[in-house]
Amino acid sequence: MSNQIFNRALKIAGLLTMLAALAVPTVNAATAKRAIVKKPHVTKAVASKKVVATRKSARFVAGTSSKRKSIVRAAVVVPAKPSFGQIAGLHGAQDPLDLKSSVALVIDQDTREVLFSKNDHAVLPIASLTKLMTGVIISGAKLPMDEMITVAQDDVDTEKGSRSRLRVGTTLSRGELLHLALMSSENRAAHALGRTYPGGLATFVNLMNAKAKMLGMNDTSYVEPTGLSSRNQSSAQDLATLVNAAHGDPMLRELTTSTGYQVEVGKHMLQYNNTNRLVKNPDWDIGLQKTGYISEAGQCLVMQTKIAGRKLIMVFLDSAGKLSRLGDAERVRRWVESNPVMKVSASAKQISG
């Protein structure tokens, strides 16, 4: 009999627990959203690391009616992946302008005089600066720019997992793809250009390397046309040579300095903008430019520009941040403007990579 009473008591207790739970106010979406850790929090102690908090709704733990705790999964500290330049110690090199790029080179395009150099022989990944050679090969081949090309699954980035607004099946002209690749650094556009080149992707990459050798770019190698692979490598010296050669092509000058471009995809118009905000800056006269970034390369920038009446080629590799490469360009511009007849190279210690 005592067992029956005990079991009945358990059932009653369970029922009371259920009724109590039903009496607790429900948590609406707004309340749950406030309980989510949404933004990374970086303290001074982990300023050099990326802090990622998981976006997980808070779970409320059953307890007494007066005590309920909100539990959020602990933040995960993920160290930032170092660039090849950081691993090689290139950022330890000091320079008179205190540039944030570990590699820099500024030369007079007409006289080939070196105005500024810093680790300019170091061989590093060049990210989307690769697309400048892609443009050189496509333009030089004189292929029909109005020929339609369809983005295929093979053009999807499986190395870095980068996103693209060009879905598989999108069809654009070769000229449109080249415009997007050079102006907005569109990876699928660049890959589609190489994949559909007569002879295929392997032939295209061979032509990229052959062109580099022909130009005397002996420290340069390419394995694909986008720059997503860290095995696409070069030096500042070689890239200055490439910028000079590319600047001689009117189409490449126009496409790389275009501020914006729209393409029609199905029933929609997609607006693309230049990855280099300096092309919209009236203080700059830019004849050709290209930006690039992957973690192994850091932030990169090459430009042909005119400052204080001089045509200059600038190369910045392995900069610490997206804006710091532009800041380095601004530092050099102000330096040249204040020293228009300089003849002495401000060289930092050079380290071959």
MIPA-197947 format. One line per 8 residues: number of its first residue (from 1); for each residue x, y, z of N, C-alpha, C. Coordinates in steps of 0.05 Angstrom, whole numbers, plus 5000, padded with zeros to 4 digits. Layout:
N
NUM	X:Y:Z:X:Y:Z:X:Y:Z ~ ...
REM end
This chain:
353
1	5017:4976:5000:5000:5000:5000:5017:5025:5000 ~ 5039:5023:5016:5057:5046:5017:5069:5052:4989 ~ 5075:5030:4974:5086:5034:4947:5066:5049:4929 ~ 5040:5042:4931:5020:5055:4915:5019:5085:4921 ~ 5020:5091:4948:5020:5119:4956:5044:5134:4945 ~ 5067:5120:4946:5092:5133:4937:5092:5138:4907 ~ 5082:5119:4891:5080:5123:4862:5060:5145:4855 ~ 5038:5146:4871:5018:5167:4866:5030:5194:4872
9	5047:5196:4892:5060:5221:4899:5079:5230:4877 ~ 5093:5211:4865:5111:5217:4843:5095:5229:4820 ~ 5072:5216:4814:5056:5226:4791:5046:5254:4797 ~ 5038:5259:4821:5028:5286:4828:5051:5306:4827 ~ 5075:5299:4836:5098:5317:4834:5104:5323:4806 ~ 5103:5302:4789:5109:5307:4760:5089:5326:4748 ~ 5063:5322:4755:5042:5340:4745:5046:5368:4754 ~ 5053:5372:4779:5058:5399:4789:5082:5412:4775
17	5103:5396:4769:5126:5407:4755:5118:5416:4727 ~ 5101:5400:4713:5092:5408:4687:5076:5434:4688 ~ 5058:5436:4708:5042:5460:4711:5059:5485:4717 ~ 5080:5481:4733:5098:5503:4739:5113:5512:4714 ~ 5121:5493:4698:5135:5500:4673:5118:5515:4654 ~ 5092:5507:4653:5073:5521:4636:5068:5550:4646 ~ 5072:5554:4671:5067:5580:4682:5090:5600:4677 ~ 5113:5589:4669:5136:5607:4664:5132:5622:4638
25	5136:5648:4637:5132:5664:4613:5150:5653:4591 ~ 5140:5652:4567:5156:5643:4544:5177:5664:4536 ~ 5199:5655:4524:5220:5674:4515:5215:5680:4486 ~ 5209:5705:4480:5203:5712:4452:5229:5715:4436 ~ 5227:5719:4410:5250:5720:4393:5269:5743:4400 ~ 5256:5766:4407:5273:5789:4414:5290:5784:4439 ~ 5277:5771:4459:5292:5765:4483:5315:5746:4478 ~ 5309:5725:4462:5329:5705:4455:5352:5718:4440
33	5345:5737:4422:5365:5750:4406:5385:5766:4423 ~ 5374:5779:4444:5391:5794:4462:5410:5776:4478 ~ 5403:5751:4480:5419:5732:4496:5441:5720:4479 ~ 5442:5726:4453:5462:5715:4435:5487:5732:4435 ~ 5510:5720:4436:5535:5735:4433:5539:5739:4403 ~ 5536:5764:4393:5536:5769:4364:5562:5779:4354 ~ 5576:5796:4370:5600:5808:4359:5625:5797:4373 ~ 5647:5793:4358:5672:5785:4370:5681:5806:4390
41	5692:5798:4412:5703:5817:4432:5732:5812:4435 ~ 5748:5833:4428:5777:5830:4429:5787:5847:4452 ~ 5800:5835:4471:5812:5849:4493:5841:5855:4486 ~ 5854:5872:4502:5882:5879:4497:5899:5854:4498 ~ 5891:5835:4515:5908:5811:4518:5908:5793:4493 ~ 5886:5796:4477:5884:5779:4453:5880:5796:4428 ~ 5893:5820:4428:5889:5839:4406:5899:5828:4380 ~ 5918:5809:4381:5929:5798:4356:5915:5773:4348
49	5893:5765:4362:5879:5741:4356:5850:5748:4349 ~ 5838:5731:4334:5810:5734:4327:5792:5719:4347 ~ 5773:5733:4358:5755:5721:4378:5728:5717:4365 ~ 5720:5692:4364:5694:5686:4351:5675:5675:4372 ~ 5653:5687:4375:5633:5676:4394:5611:5662:4378 ~ 5605:5638:4387:5585:5622:4372:5557:5635:4375 ~ 5542:5636:4353:5516:5647:4354:5496:5625:4361 ~ 5491:5623:4386:5473:5602:4395:5454:5614:4415
57	5428:5609:4411:5408:5620:4429:5413:5610:4457 ~ 5408:5628:4476:5412:5621:4504:5392:5600:4513 ~ 5401:5581:4528:5384:5560:4539:5378:5567:4569 ~ 5353:5564:4576:5345:5570:4604:5344:5544:4620 ~ 5358:5544:4642:5360:5520:4658:5338:5520:4679 ~ 5324:5498:4680:5302:5496:4700:5314:5496:4728 ~ 5303:5511:4746:5312:5512:4773:5289:5522:4790 ~ 5295:5536:4811:5273:5548:4826:5261:5571:4811
65	5237:5579:4817:5224:5600:4802:5238:5626:4804 ~ 5255:5630:4825:5268:5655:4829:5296:5656:4817 ~ 5306:5633:4808:5333:5631:4797:5333:5617:4770 ~ 5339:5633:4750:5342:5621:4723:5367:5633:4711 ~ 5383:5616:4699:5409:5626:4688:5409:5624:4658 ~ 5420:5644:4645:5424:5644:4616:5452:5635:4610 ~ 5454:5613:4595:5480:5601:4589:5487:5606:4559 ~ 5510:5617:4554:5520:5622:4527:5546:5607:4524
73	5548:5593:4503:5573:5577:4498:5597:5596:4499 ~ 5619:5587:4511:5642:5604:4514:5654:5612:4487 ~ 5666:5636:4486:5679:5645:4462:5703:5628:4456 ~ 5708:5624:4430:5730:5608:4420:5751:5627:4409 ~ 5775:5625:4420:5797:5642:4410:5812:5628:4388 ~ 5812:5640:4364:5825:5629:4341:5848:5646:4333 ~ 5873:5637:4334:5896:5653:4327:5894:5661:4297 ~ 5901:5686:4291:5901:5695:4263:5923:5680:4248
81	5917:5672:4224:5936:5657:4208:5958:5676:4198 ~ 5983:5671:4204:6004:5689:4195:6009:5688:4165 ~ 6017:5710:4154:6025:5711:4126:6053:5700:4122 ~ 6060:5694:4097:6087:5684:4092:6108:5706:4100 ~ 6101:5731:4096:6119:5752:4104:6124:5754:4134 ~ 6102:5749:4149:6105:5749:4178:6122:5725:4187 ~ 6118:5702:4175:6133:5679:4182:6163:5683:4176 ~ 6169:5697:4154:6197:5702:4146:6209:5725:4162
89	6193:5739:4178:6204:5761:4194:6207:5787:4178 ~ 6194:5790:4156:6197:5814:4140:6186:5839:4153 ~ 6167:5836:4171:6155:5859:4184:6175:5872:4204 ~ 6197:5858:4209:6217:5870:4227:6234:5891:4213 ~ 6233:5893:4187:6249:5912:4172:6237:5940:4177 ~ 6254:5959:4184:6246:5987:4189:6250:6003:4163 ~ 6234:6024:4160:6237:6041:4136:6231:6070:4144 ~ 6241:6089:4130:6238:6118:4137:6209:6127:4137
97	6192:6115:4122:6164:6123:4121:6145:6108:4139 ~ 6157:6089:4154:6141:6073:4173:6117:6060:4159 ~ 6122:6047:4136:6101:6034:4121:6092:6009:4136 ~ 6066:6002:4132:6055:5978:4145:6058:5954:4127 ~ 6066:5958:4103:6071:5935:4084:6099:5925:4089 ~ 6103:5899:4090:6130:5889:4095:6147:5890:4070 ~ 6134:5893:4047:6148:5896:4021:6138:5920:4007 ~ 6156:5936:3996:6147:5960:3982:6168:5967:3961
105	6159:5978:3939:6177:5988:3918:6164:6011:3903 ~ 6178:6032:3899:6169:6055:3884:6190:6063:3864 ~ 6183:6062:3838:6203:6069:3818:6191:6089:3798 ~ 6209:6105:3786:6202:6123:3765:6198:6107:3740 ~ 6174:6109:3728:6167:6092:3705:6184:6099:3681 ~ 6191:6124:3678:6206:6133:3654:6236:6127:3657 ~ 6248:6132:3680:6277:6130:3683:6285:6103:3696 ~ 6266:6089:3708:6270:6064:3723:6286:6069:3748
113	6287:6094:3757:6301:6101:3782:6285:6090:3805 ~ 6298:6077:3824:6285:6067:3848:6284:6089:3868 ~ 6260:6098:3876:6257:6119:3895:6255:6108:3923 ~ 6243:6085:3926:6239:6073:3952:6238:6043:3949 ~ 6252:6029:3967:6251:6000:3966:6252:5988:3994 ~ 6238:5966:3997:6237:5952:4023:6231:5923:4018 ~ 6251:5906:4023:6247:5877:4018:6237:5871:3990 ~ 6246:5887:3970:6235:5885:3943:6242:5860:3928
121	6261:5844:3938:6268:5819:3924:6255:5795:3938 ~ 6241:5799:3960:6228:5777:3974:6206:5765:3956 ~ 6205:5739:3954:6185:5724:3938:6163:5715:3956 ~ 6138:5725:3951:6116:5720:3968:6091:5713:3951 ~ 6070:5701:3963:6045:5698:3949:6034:5726:3942 ~ 6020:5727:3919:6011:5753:3909:5981:5756:3907 ~ 5967:5735:3915:5937:5736:3916:5926:5746:3889 ~ 5907:5764:3889:5893:5772:3864:5909:5791:3846
129	5933:5798:3854:5951:5812:3835:5956:5793:3811 ~ 5951:5768:3816:5953:5748:3794:5935:5755:3771 ~ 5912:5767:3777:5892:5773:3756:5903:5793:3735 ~ 5923:5808:3743:5935:5827:3724:5948:5811:3701 ~ 5961:5790:3707:5973:5773:3686:5951:5758:3671 ~ 5930:5751:3684:5907:5739:3671:5896:5758:3650 ~ 5894:5783:3657:5885:5803:3638:5904:5807:3615 ~ 5930:5807:3621:5950:5810:3600:5947:5788:3579
137	5943:5763:3588:5941:5740:3569:5915:5742:3553 ~ 5893:5748:3566:5867:5750:3552:5867:5772:3532 ~ 5877:5795:3540:5877:5818:3521:5896:5813:3498 ~ 5919:5801:3504:5939:5796:3483:5930:5776:3462 ~ 5912:5758:3470:5903:5737:3452:5883:5747:3431 ~ 5873:5771:3435:5854:5783:3416:5829:5764:3411 ~ 5821:5751:3433:5796:5735:3431:5772:5753:3429 ~ 5750:5744:3417:5726:5761:3415:5715:5767:3443
145	5713:5793:3450:5703:5801:3476:5673:5798:3479 ~ 5659:5794:3457:5630:5790:3458:5622:5761:3459 ~ 5641:5743:3459:5635:5714:3461:5624:5708:3489 ~ 5602:5693:3490:5589:5688:3515:5602:5663:3529 ~ 5606:5666:3555:5618:5645:3571:5601:5640:3595 ~ 5596:5614:3601:5579:5606:3623:5596:5597:3647 ~ 5590:5609:3670:5604:5601:3695:5597:5572:3702 ~ 5617:5555:3706:5613:5527:3711:5621:5519:3740
153	5614:5495:3747:5620:5485:3774:5651:5485:3778 ~ 5666:5481:3757:5695:5481:3759:5706:5508:3767 ~ 5690:5529:3764:5699:5557:3770:5695:5563:3800 ~ 5681:5546:3814:5676:5551:3843:5701:5546:3859 ~ 5707:5564:3877:5731:5563:3893:5729:5541:3914 ~ 5745:5520:3911:5746:5499:3931:5770:5501:3949 ~ 5788:5520:3943:5812:5523:3959:5808:5540:3984 ~ 5795:5564:3980:5791:5582:4002:5761:5584:4009
161	5744:5573:3993:5715:5574:3998:5704:5602:3996 ~ 5716:5619:3979:5707:5646:3976:5681:5647:3962 ~ 5666:5668:3968:5639:5671:3956:5641:5686:3930 ~ 5619:5683:3914:5617:5698:3889:5588:5704:3883 ~ 5583:5726:3871:5555:5733:3864:5548:5721:3836 ~ 5568:5710:3823:5563:5697:3797:5557:5667:3802 ~ 5531:5661:3801:5523:5633:3806:5531:5615:3783 ~ 5534:5590:3789:5539:5570:3768:5516:5571:3748
169	5522:5573:3722:5501:5576:3702:5498:5604:3691 ~ 5510:5623:3705:5510:5651:3696:5525:5654:3670 ~ 5514:5668:3651:5527:5671:3625:5533:5701:3620 ~ 5558:5708:3616:5566:5735:3610:5586:5735:3587 ~ 5591:5758:3576:5610:5759:3554:5639:5758:3565 ~ 5658:5751:3548:5686:5750:3557:5694:5778:3567 ~ 5685:5799:3554:5692:5826:3562:5681:5833:3589 ~ 5656:5824:3595:5644:5829:3621:5659:5814:3643
177	5667:5789:3637:5681:5774:3657:5709:5786:3663 ~ 5722:5796:3642:5748:5808:3645:5745:5834:3662 ~ 5724:5849:3656:5719:5874:3671:5716:5868:3701 ~ 5700:5848:3708:5695:5841:3736:5720:5830:3749 ~ 5735:5814:3734:5760:5803:3746:5780:5824:3753 ~ 5783:5844:3735:5804:5864:3739:5795:5886:3758 ~ 5770:5894:3757:5760:5916:3773:5751:5907:3801 ~ 5736:5885:3803:5725:5876:3828:5738:5851:3838
185	5758:5841:3824:5773:5817:3832:5755:5793:3834 ~ 5736:5790:3816:5717:5768:3816:5731:5742:3809 ~ 5732:5724:3828:5748:5699:3824:5736:5680:3804 ~ 5710:5677:3804:5697:5658:3784:5700:5670:3756 ~ 5699:5696:3754:5703:5708:3728:5731:5702:3717 ~ 5751:5706:3734:5779:5701:3726:5783:5671:3719 ~ 5772:5653:3735:5776:5625:3730:5762:5617:3704 ~ 5738:5628:3699:5724:5621:3674:5739:5631:3650
193	5752:5653:3652:5769:5663:3630:5791:5644:3623 ~ 5804:5633:3644:5826:5614:3639:5816:5587:3630 ~ 5794:5578:3642:5783:5552:3635:5774:5550:3606 ~ 5763:5572:3595:5752:5572:3568:5772:5582:3547 ~ 5796:5587:3556:5817:5595:3537:5823:5572:3517 ~ 5827:5578:3492:5834:5556:3473:5857:5539:3483 ~ 5851:5513:3486:5871:5494:3497:5866:5488:3526 ~ 5849:5503:3539:5841:5497:3567:5858:5511:3588
201	5852:5505:3613:5864:5519:3636:5895:5514:3637 ~ 5903:5490:3632:5932:5483:3633:5947:5500:3613 ~ 5936:5503:3589:5949:5519:3569:5951:5548:3578 ~ 5929:5558:3590:5928:5585:3599:5950:5591:3620 ~ 5952:5573:3639:5972:5577:3661:6000:5576:3649 ~ 6005:5558:3630:6031:5557:3617:6038:5583:3603 ~ 6017:5595:3591:6022:5621:3578:6028:5643:3598 ~ 6015:5642:3621:6020:5661:3642:6050:5660:3650
209	6060:5636:3654:6088:5632:3662:6107:5639:3640 ~ 6099:5633:3616:6117:5639:3593:6119:5670:3589 ~ 6096:5684:3593:6097:5713:3591:6114:5725:3613 ~ 6112:5714:3637:6129:5724:3659:6158:5721:3652 ~ 6166:5698:3641:6194:5694:3634:6202:5713:3611 ~ 6185:5717:3593:6191:5735:3570:6195:5764:3580 ~ 6181:5772:3601:6184:5799:3612:6208:5801:3631 ~ 6221:5778:3636:6243:5778:3655:6235:5776:3684
217	6211:5766:3689:6201:5762:3716:6210:5734:3726 ~ 6235:5732:3733:6247:5706:3739:6240:5696:3767 ~ 6229:5713:3784:6221:5704:3811:6191:5698:3812 ~ 6178:5696:3789:6149:5694:3789:6140:5666:3779 ~ 6119:5656:3792:6107:5630:3782:6077:5631:3787 ~ 6062:5619:3769:6033:5618:3770:6024:5589:3768 ~ 6003:5582:3783:5991:5556:3781:5962:5557:3774 ~ 5949:5581:3775:5921:5584:3768:5916:5614:3763
225	5894:5622:3751:5890:5649:3742:5877:5668:3762 ~ 5870:5659:3786:5855:5677:3805:5872:5689:3827 ~ 5892:5675:3836:5908:5684:3859:5899:5672:3885 ~ 5879:5654:3884:5870:5641:3909:5891:5622:3920 ~ 5908:5611:3902:5930:5593:3911:5954:5609:3921 ~ 5965:5601:3944:5989:5614:3954:6014:5607:3938 ~ 6011:5588:3919:6033:5581:3902:6037:5601:3879 ~ 6018:5619:3875:6023:5641:3857:6040:5661:3871
233	6065:5664:3863:6085:5680:3878:6101:5698:3860 ~ 6110:5720:3872:6127:5739:3856:6141:5757:3876 ~ 6158:5775:3865:6172:5795:3881:6162:5822:3873 ~ 6168:5842:3889:6160:5870:3882:6174:5879:3856 ~ 6199:5870:3852:6213:5878:3828:6199:5867:3803 ~ 6191:5841:3805:6177:5829:3782:6150:5842:3778 ~ 6136:5848:3799:6109:5860:3796:6110:5888:3784 ~ 6131:5903:3791:6135:5929:3778:6138:5926:3748
241	6152:5905:3740:6155:5899:3711:6128:5892:3699 ~ 6112:5877:3713:6086:5869:3702:6068:5894:3700 ~ 6068:5911:3720:6051:5935:3719:6059:5953:3696 ~ 6085:5955:3691:6094:5971:3668:6085:5960:3642 ~ 6086:5933:3639:6077:5920:3614:6046:5923:3611 ~ 6032:5919:3632:6002:5920:3631:5993:5949:3626 ~ 6008:5968:3636:6000:5996:3631:6001:6004:3602 ~ 6016:5989:3586:6017:5994:3558:5993:5985:3543
249	5974:5972:3556:5950:5961:3543:5927:5980:3551 ~ 5915:5994:3532:5893:6013:3538:5869:5999:3551 ~ 5863:5975:3543:5840:5962:3554:5844:5955:3584 ~ 5868:5946:3590:5875:5940:3618:5875:5965:3635 ~ 5884:5987:3624:5884:6013:3639:5855:6020:3645 ~ 5837:6017:3625:5809:6025:3629:5795:6008:3649 ~ 5798:5981:3646:5783:5963:3663:5792:5964:3692 ~ 5818:5966:3697:5828:5966:3725:5822:5991:3740
257	5817:6013:3725:5811:6039:3739:5782:6046:3737 ~ 5766:6029:3726:5737:6033:3725:5726:6034:3754 ~ 5709:6054:3760:5700:6056:3788:5677:6037:3794 ~ 5661:6031:3774:5638:6013:3778:5627:6002:3752 ~ 5612:5980:3754:5603:5967:3730:5578:5950:3737 ~ 5559:5949:3719:5535:5933:3723:5533:5911:3702 ~ 5525:5888:3711:5521:5866:3692:5492:5855:3697 ~ 5480:5846:3675:5453:5835:3677:5455:5805:3680
265	5444:5795:3702:5443:5766:3708:5414:5758:3711 ~ 5404:5744:3691:5376:5737:3691:5359:5762:3690 ~ 5341:5765:3710:5324:5788:3711:5335:5810:3729 ~ 5360:5806:3739:5371:5825:3758:5396:5838:3747 ~ 5401:5862:3757:5425:5877:3750:5443:5876:3775 ~ 5468:5867:3772:5486:5866:3794:5506:5890:3792 ~ 5509:5905:3813:5527:5927:3814:5554:5919:3826 ~ 5575:5923:3812:5602:5917:3822:5618:5943:3824
273	5635:5944:3844:5652:5968:3849:5681:5960:3850 ~ 5698:5980:3846:5727:5976:3846:5736:5969:3874 ~ 5754:5950:3877:5764:5943:3903:5784:5963:3914 ~ 5792:5982:3898:5811:6003:3906:5797:6030:3907 ~ 5791:6040:3931:5776:6065:3934:5792:6089:3924 ~ 5818:6086:3920:5834:6109:3911:5827:6118:3883 ~ 5815:6100:3867:5808:6108:3840:5786:6129:3839 ~ 5771:6132:3861:5751:6153:3863:5761:6178:3877
281	5786:6177:3886:5797:6200:3901:5809:6220:3881 ~ 5799:6245:3881:5809:6265:3862:5838:6273:3867 ~ 5849:6266:3890:5878:6272:3895:5896:6252:3880 ~ 5884:6232:3869:5901:6211:3855:5896:6211:3825 ~ 5917:6207:3810:5916:6203:3781:5927:6175:3775 ~ 5909:6156:3775:5917:6128:3773:5913:6118:3744 ~ 5934:6107:3732:5932:6097:3705:5926:6067:3704 ~ 5933:6052:3725:5928:6023:3726:5932:6015:3755
289	5916:5995:3764:5918:5986:3792:5907:5958:3794 ~ 5914:5945:3816:5903:5919:3823:5908:5914:3853 ~ 5887:5904:3866:5890:5897:3894:5890:5866:3897 ~ 5897:5857:3921:5896:5828:3925:5897:5821:3955 ~ 5885:5799:3962:5886:5789:3990:5880:5759:3992 ~ 5897:5745:4005:5892:5719:4017:5909:5720:4043 ~ 5902:5703:4062:5916:5705:4088:5946:5701:4085 ~ 5954:5683:4066:5983:5678:4062:5998:5702:4051
297	5984:5719:4036:5996:5742:4022:5993:5768:4037 ~ 5974:5770:4055:5967:5795:4067:5954:5813:4047 ~ 5950:5838:4054:5937:5857:4035:5958:5868:4016 ~ 5951:5868:3990:5970:5875:3969:5958:5897:3951 ~ 5976:5912:3939:5967:5933:3920:5990:5940:3901 ~ 5983:5943:3875:6002:5953:3856:5987:5975:3840 ~ 6003:5996:3833:5991:6018:3818:6011:6031:3800 ~ 6001:6042:3778:6015:6062:3762:6001:6088:3767
305	6016:6109:3774:6003:6134:3781:6022:6157:3774 ~ 6011:6181:3775:6026:6205:3769:6026:6223:3793 ~ 6049:6230:3803:6052:6246:3827:6073:6267:3822 ~ 6067:6292:3828:6086:6314:3824:6098:6314:3797 ~ 6083:6307:3777:6092:6307:3749:6109:6283:3741 ~ 6111:6264:3759:6127:6240:3754:6109:6216:3751 ~ 6114:6199:3731:6099:6174:3729:6113:6153:3746 ~ 6098:6142:3765:6110:6124:3784:6095:6097:3784
313	6110:6076:3791:6099:6050:3795:6103:6043:3824 ~ 6081:6036:3838:6082:6029:3866:6074:6000:3871 ~ 6088:5987:3888:6082:5959:3896:6082:5957:3926 ~ 6060:5947:3937:6059:5943:3966:6049:5914:3971 ~ 6064:5898:3985:6057:5871:3991:6056:5866:4021 ~ 6039:5847:4029:6038:5837:4056:6034:5860:4076 ~ 6013:5876:4070:6006:5897:4089:5988:5885:4111 ~ 5989:5898:4134:5975:5887:4157:5945:5889:4155
321	5934:5908:4141:5906:5912:4139:5896:5923:4113 ~ 5870:5920:4108:5859:5929:4082:5863:5958:4077 ~ 5861:5974:4098:5864:6003:4096:5894:6012:4097 ~ 5910:5996:4110:5938:6004:4113:5953:6004:4087 ~ 5946:5986:4068:5959:5987:4042:5953:6014:4028 ~ 5928:6024:4031:5921:6050:4020:5935:6072:4035 ~ 5938:6068:4062:5952:6088:4078:5981:6089:4070 ~ 5993:6066:4063:6021:6066:4053:6023:6082:4027
329	6004:6078:4009:6005:6093:3984:6003:6123:3989 ~ 5986:6131:4008:5983:6159:4015:6009:6170:4027 ~ 6022:6154:4044:6048:6163:4055:6069:6168:4034 ~ 6070:6149:4014:6089:6152:3993:6082:6177:3976 ~ 6056:6181:3970:6048:6204:3954:6057:6230:3967 ~ 6051:6233:3993:6059:6257:4007:6089:6261:4008 ~ 6103:6239:4010:6132:6239:4011:6144:6249:3984 ~ 6133:6238:3962:6142:6246:3936:6135:6276:3930
337	6111:6284:3938:6103:6312:3934:6120:6332:3949 ~ 6130:6323:3972:6148:6340:3988:6177:6339:3979 ~ 6183:6319:3963:6211:6315:3953:6210:6309:3923 ~ 6200:6327:3906:6196:6321:3878:6221:6315:3862 ~ 6244:6324:3871:6269:6319:3855:6287:6299:3869 ~ 6276:6283:3887:6293:6264:3902:6307:6245:3883 ~ 6331:6237:3891:6347:6218:3876:6358:6196:3892 ~ 6355:6198:3919:6366:6178:3937:6345:6157:3944
345	6351:6132:3941:6333:6111:3948:6332:6107:3978 ~ 6308:6107:3989:6304:6102:4017:6301:6072:4021 ~ 6323:6058:4024:6322:6029:4024:6321:6018:4052 ~ 6304:5998:4056:6304:5983:4080:6320:5958:4075 ~ 6327:5943:4096:6341:5918:4093:6326:5899:4076 ~ 6339:5888:4057:6326:5869:4038:6330:5841:4047 ~ 6309:5825:4047:6310:5797:4055:6298:5781:4033 ~ 6312:5763:4021:6301:5746:4000:6284:5725:4012
353	6261:5720:3999:6242:5700:4009:6240:5677:3990
REM end
